[in-house]
Amino acid sequence: MISHLEGKILDKNDKFFVVDINGVGYKVFSHSGILVKIPEIGQTVKIWTHLCVREDAMDLYGFLNNEEVDFFETLISISGIGPRSALGILEVAPVSGLKQAIVSEDETFFTKVSGIGRKTAQRLILELKTKLAKTVVLEKGGRFKEMGDAFEALVSLGYKAGDVRNILNELPKEMESVEDKVKAALKKLGRG
């Protein structure tokens, strides 16, 4: 199993990057939230990976930390969620936010991902809620419900999920109302 890579970036696009390790190039798939943080071509990167072996392919998926890999592996263990869908879920919010959404039974974080319908989102929440309830303390004030509502509103306006997620994560934690989050995010997205 390949669980960690360190080497120079040979190539990079919006779906994967290639890491050179002693003359061997490893193609590593990831999501846009991680890909924007990967160094430029020629620079060194350290990345955590998961090797997915199927009958017709062996694909590497890369993450910035071990927590993301662990959650990715948890997601793909659920019936109906493959590696691409799991990447899509991880693109929506940080792992801590996804865990909060699961514990608070907020389907909106998951149904916005291509290939994840309402039934799959419900199955994901059902299977993971009891596991996570022991370790995740639900934040007061419904912050994640408001984040989900703001996320949904901005994506419905045509903004990319990855861009919306990044902007919403930059907003001050004390900003509580959905309306304030959407207004602040629109200002930042407008500058981009």
BELLINJO-V213464 format. One record per residue. PHI is phi as a letter, one per 30 degrees, with the letter a starting at -180 (NA if undefined). PSI is psi in degrees with one decimal (none if undefined). Layout:
# BELLINJO-V213464
phi=PHI psi=PSI
phi=PHI psi=PSI
This chain:
# BELLINJO-V213464
phi=NA psi=133.5
phi=c psi=115.4
phi=c psi=-12.8
phi=a psi=139.2
phi=b psi=145.2
phi=b psi=122.2
phi=a psi=-171.2
phi=c psi=143.7
phi=d psi=124.2
phi=c psi=-35.0
phi=a psi=155.9
phi=a psi=134.4
phi=b psi=-161.6
phi=d psi=3.4
phi=b psi=-31.7
phi=a psi=171.7
phi=b psi=160.0
phi=c psi=127.9
phi=c psi=127.8
phi=c psi=121.5
phi=b psi=106.7
phi=h psi=45.1
phi=i psi=1.1
phi=c psi=127.4
phi=c psi=122.5
phi=c psi=121.4
phi=d psi=120.6
phi=b psi=118.9
phi=d psi=148.0
phi=a psi=-174.3
phi=c psi=166.5
phi=e psi=-32.9
phi=d psi=-32.9
phi=d psi=-42.1
phi=e psi=-33.4
phi=d psi=-20.9
phi=c psi=-9.2
phi=d psi=135.5
phi=e psi=166.2
phi=d psi=167.2
phi=e psi=133.8
phi=j psi=-16.1
phi=c psi=162.0
phi=d psi=143.5
phi=b psi=146.0
phi=c psi=126.4
phi=b psi=141.2
phi=d psi=143.2
phi=b psi=161.5
phi=b psi=126.5
phi=c psi=118.8
phi=c psi=115.5
phi=c psi=123.0
phi=b psi=175.2
phi=e psi=-37.6
phi=c psi=3.4
phi=a psi=156.1
phi=b psi=108.5
phi=c psi=140.6
phi=c psi=136.2
phi=c psi=131.8
phi=c psi=147.0
phi=b psi=158.5
phi=d psi=-22.3
phi=b psi=167.7
phi=d psi=-29.9
phi=d psi=-40.6
phi=d psi=-40.4
phi=d psi=-46.8
phi=e psi=-44.1
phi=d psi=-38.2
phi=e psi=-46.6
phi=d psi=-35.2
phi=d psi=-44.5
phi=d psi=-44.8
phi=d psi=-10.3
phi=d psi=-10.5
phi=d psi=132.0
phi=e psi=130.3
phi=j psi=-5.1
phi=c psi=112.5
phi=c psi=-179.3
phi=e psi=-40.9
phi=d psi=-41.6
phi=d psi=-40.4
phi=d psi=-40.5
phi=d psi=-41.5
phi=d psi=-39.7
phi=d psi=-44.7
phi=d psi=-22.5
phi=d psi=-24.2
phi=d psi=-40.5
phi=a psi=162.6
phi=d psi=160.6
phi=e psi=-42.5
phi=d psi=-38.9
phi=d psi=-38.9
phi=d psi=-39.6
phi=d psi=-40.5
phi=d psi=-41.9
phi=d psi=-37.8
phi=d psi=-48.1
phi=d psi=-35.5
phi=d psi=4.0
phi=h psi=41.1
phi=c psi=101.2
phi=d psi=-22.1
phi=d psi=-30.4
phi=d psi=-30.1
phi=c psi=-33.7
phi=d psi=-13.7
phi=d psi=-8.2
phi=d psi=133.4
phi=e psi=128.1
phi=j psi=-5.3
phi=c psi=111.2
phi=c psi=-176.6
phi=d psi=-42.2
phi=d psi=-41.6
phi=d psi=-40.7
phi=d psi=-41.7
phi=d psi=-40.2
phi=d psi=-43.4
phi=e psi=-48.4
phi=d psi=-44.2
phi=d psi=-44.8
phi=d psi=-31.4
phi=c psi=-20.0
phi=e psi=-48.4
phi=d psi=-35.9
phi=d psi=-43.6
phi=d psi=-25.5
phi=e psi=-29.2
phi=d psi=-28.6
phi=c psi=-18.9
phi=c psi=124.4
phi=c psi=119.7
phi=d psi=125.7
phi=d psi=142.0
phi=d psi=159.1
phi=i psi=0.9
phi=i psi=29.1
phi=e psi=-39.6
phi=d psi=-28.4
phi=d psi=-43.7
phi=d psi=-38.9
phi=d psi=-42.9
phi=d psi=-42.0
phi=d psi=-42.1
phi=d psi=-43.1
phi=e psi=-48.7
phi=d psi=-42.8
phi=d psi=-43.5
phi=d psi=-38.4
phi=d psi=-37.0
phi=d psi=-20.3
phi=d psi=-3.3
phi=j psi=3.5
phi=d psi=150.0
phi=d psi=140.0
phi=e psi=-43.1
phi=d psi=-43.0
phi=d psi=-43.2
phi=d psi=-46.4
phi=e psi=-46.5
phi=d psi=-44.0
phi=d psi=-45.9
phi=d psi=-34.5
phi=d psi=-21.9
phi=d psi=-18.3
phi=d psi=148.6
phi=d psi=141.4
phi=d psi=-29.9
phi=d psi=-11.6
phi=d psi=109.3
phi=c psi=-40.6
phi=d psi=148.5
phi=d psi=-41.6
phi=d psi=-45.5
phi=d psi=-40.8
phi=d psi=-45.0
phi=d psi=-44.3
phi=d psi=-46.6
phi=d psi=-40.9
phi=d psi=-40.2
phi=d psi=-38.0
phi=d psi=-46.5
phi=d psi=-41.2
phi=d psi=-32.6
phi=d psi=-30.4
phi=d psi=-24.6
phi=d psi=none
